[in-house]
Amino acid sequence: MFIDFNRDNQVQENEASQEQVESIVNHRLGRLDGKVTSAQVHIAHVKESRGSTPEYRCSIEVRPEHLSPVVASAEGAGVDAVVRSACDKVLHAYDKVVGKQAAR
């Protein structure tokens, strides 16, 4: 599965490195390998919270073969946490789409 990684200009390399994010995505979405052609991951800085921890948004779009793209996103503190949460949400959405296709 090809992973296209993007981050906005407010997210620094030390906050969200490409290797770190790709590792999480490959681990979480590993069961989709061979079923999807690509995954697009975008990390964005949402806002600075009252504390010192910034908040991020992670959007993931997977492109299953012969189906429409499946998209999910998550927001929260910590890049690792939002990437994991977005992966879990996109897996759930993928399973729902595939289940509907099988029911037809």
Beta strands, then each sheet from edge to edge (+ up, - down):
strand 1: 2-7
strand 2: 36-48
strand 3: 54-64
strand 4: 70-77
sheet 1: 1+ 2+ 3- 4+
end
